[in-house]
Amino acid sequence: MDRIWKWIGWQPAWGTLAGFALVILGFALSAIDWGFITLAALGTFGPGILREMGLLNDQDEFQRRASRKAGYHAYLVTGLLAFFLIAYYRSAENVLEKADVLLELFLVILWFTWFFSSLLDYWGPARTVTRILVAFGIFWAIFNILGNLMSPVAMFMQTLLAVPFFLLAWTAKRWPRLAGGLLVLAACFFFFTFDMYKIIGPDPLARGRGHIIVLFFGPLFASGILLIRHGGRESDNSDTLIAEEH
């Protein structure tokens, strides 16, 4: 197991791993009853609450600081969006038909911002973007394999669409700013190809566009901007701690 974490370059705390397992279990069991989604809530927020109460001490100083910094970023992004949506739905004759969609969007943005910020603070821009692209490629390959089990030709052709993600991950290590520009262009292409731009309309939350933007467009666009701005700069945990302590 230690070899796996060393290869990934990140060894999460045991509380984080247990929380992740609860999240997966909660979402899996929600297909039976949505009441099980509370397991996902416990997995997401439980470890952090226990750490703040002093009942769980499974993180080092750097991990605690990175987690709190990520939490502040999530607070800023989600809070800003909340005010914009309040202004939109209360300033005109705009009616929110499904409040659950809005609640889900807040949770998605909260989780994504915290997770992305945590990885960025831990790995630095280049490693974070590389691993995100590899994860995208693996997810896309698995998604198309499971969706085309009865059609080998379609499975093969659609799985090939995962190759660009792996190529961009390889490019990000060698020519980070080039990869960043390509990622921004790809994100903009998907934004218009999948009609994400229609979020600016009578009902911006219709058909889950907000969720798709955050989980699909967001990582690609943010990764591209990071590589363009910072290039191949990496994070050095030890230097960060020494500098902050002095």
WOWOMO-V484439 format. One record per backbone hydrogen bond with DSSP energy under -0.5 kcal/mol. NH is the residue of the N-H (numbers start at 0). CO is the residue of the C=O. If there is no record, write none. Layout:
{{NH/CO} {NH/CO}}
This chain:
{{4/0} {5/1} {6/2} {7/3} {8/4} {9/4} {11/9} {16/12} {17/13} {18/14} {19/15} {20/16} {21/17} {22/18} {23/19} {24/20} {25/21} {26/22} {27/23} {28/24} {29/25} {30/27} {31/28} {32/28} {35/32} {36/33} {37/34} {38/35} {39/35} {40/36} {41/37} {42/38} {43/39} {44/40} {45/40} {45/41} {48/44} {49/45} {50/46} {51/47} {52/48} {53/50} {54/49} {55/49} {63/59} {64/60} {65/61} {66/62} {67/63} {68/64} {69/65} {70/66} {71/67} {72/68} {73/69} {74/70} {75/71} {76/72} {77/73} {78/74} {79/75} {80/76} {81/77} {82/78} {83/79} {84/80} {85/81} {86/82} {87/83} {88/84} {89/85} {90/86} {91/87} {93/91} {94/92} {95/93} {96/94} {98/96} {100/97} {101/97} {102/98} {103/99} {104/100} {105/101} {106/102} {107/103} {108/104} {109/105} {110/106} {111/107} {112/108} {113/109} {114/110} {115/111} {116/112} {117/113} {118/114} {119/115} {120/116} {121/117} {122/118} {123/118} {123/119} {125/232} {127/123} {128/124} {129/125} {130/126} {131/127} {132/128} {133/129} {134/130} {135/131} {136/132} {137/133} {138/134} {139/135} {140/136} {141/137} {142/138} {143/139} {144/140} {145/141} {146/142} {147/143} {147/144} {148/145} {150/147} {154/150} {155/151} {156/152} {157/153} {158/154} {159/155} {160/157} {161/158} {162/159} {164/161} {165/161} {166/162} {167/163} {168/164} {169/165} {170/166} {171/167} {172/168} {172/169} {173/169} {173/170} {174/170} {178/174} {179/175} {180/176} {181/177} {182/178} {183/179} {184/180} {185/181} {186/182} {187/183} {188/184} {189/185} {190/186} {191/187} {192/188} {193/189} {194/191} {195/190} {196/190} {197/194} {198/195} {199/196} {200/198} {205/202} {207/204} {208/205} {211/207} {212/208} {213/209} {214/210} {215/211} {216/211} {217/212} {219/215} {220/216} {221/217} {222/218} {223/219} {224/220} {225/221} {226/222} {227/223} {228/224} {229/225} {230/226} {232/229} {234/122} {236/234} {239/235} {240/236} {241/237} {242/238} {243/239} {244/240} {245/241}}
